[in-house]
């Protein structure tokens, strides 16, 4: 029996995040776990889930372009912890 932490491949959603949506998501964060370790508590994919309305239990994201922290400009990925505005 599978649970939401380990969905069957046919139940998973792989979503390509285009540049426009990626920039929108970047505008919703203040900083990343590197430059704001005490306040970064939300994964970047949670921000994407809110924007897209996708189910976080079965959705993974692929970025069309690199994402960067608006504060320190370091690269961030979908699992990077961020401080949400």
C-alpha positions in Angstrom: 0.0 0.0 0.0 1.4 3.4 -1.0 0.9 6.6 0.8 1.1 10.3 -0.2 4.8 10.3 0.6 5.5 7.6 -2.0 2.8 8.0 -4.8 2.8 5.6 -7.8 4.5 7.0 -10.8 1.2 7.2 -12.7 -0.2 9.4 -9.9 2.7 11.9 -9.9 2.5 15.3 -11.5 5.7 16.7 -13.0 5.2 20.3 -13.8 7.5 22.5 -15.9 7.7 26.0 -14.3 8.2 28.6 -17.0 10.2 31.8 -16.5 7.1 34.0 -15.9 5.7 31.8 -13.2 9.2 31.4 -11.6 9.7 35.1 -11.4 6.3 35.5 -9.8 7.2 32.9 -7.2 10.5 34.7 -6.5 8.6 37.9 -5.8 6.7 36.1 -3.0 9.8 35.3 -1.0 12.0 37.6 1.0 15.2 35.5 1.5 16.5 31.9 1.4 17.9 29.6 4.0 21.5 30.8 3.4 20.9 34.5 4.0 18.0 34.2 6.4 18.5 30.9 8.3 16.3 31.8 11.3 13.2 32.8 9.2 13.4 30.5 6.2 10.8 27.8 7.1 8.9 27.1 3.9 10.1 25.1 1.0 10.1 26.9 -2.4 7.9 24.1 -3.8 5.2 25.1 -1.2 5.2 28.6 -2.7 4.8 27.0 -6.2 2.0 24.8 -4.9 0.1 27.9 -3.7 0.5 29.7 -7.0 -0.4 26.7 -9.2 -3.0 25.1 -6.9 -1.3 21.7 -7.4 -1.4 18.9 -4.8 1.9 19.0 -2.9 1.7 15.3 -2.1 2.0 14.3 -5.7 3.6 17.3 -7.5 7.2 17.8 -8.4 8.6 20.8 -10.4 11.2 21.3 -13.1 12.4 24.9 -13.7 12.7 26.2 -17.2 15.4 28.7 -15.9 17.4 29.0 -12.7 15.7 30.5 -9.7 17.5 32.9 -7.4 17.0 34.3 -3.9 16.0 37.9 -4.2 18.1 38.9 -1.2 21.5 37.2 -1.9 21.0 36.0 -5.5 22.1 32.5 -4.7 20.5 29.7 -6.7 17.5 28.1 -5.1 15.7 24.9 -6.0 12.3 23.5 -5.2 13.4 22.1 -1.8 15.3 25.3 -0.7 13.8 26.7 2.5 12.6 30.3 2.0 11.2 33.2 4.1 7.9 34.0 2.6 6.7 37.6 2.3 
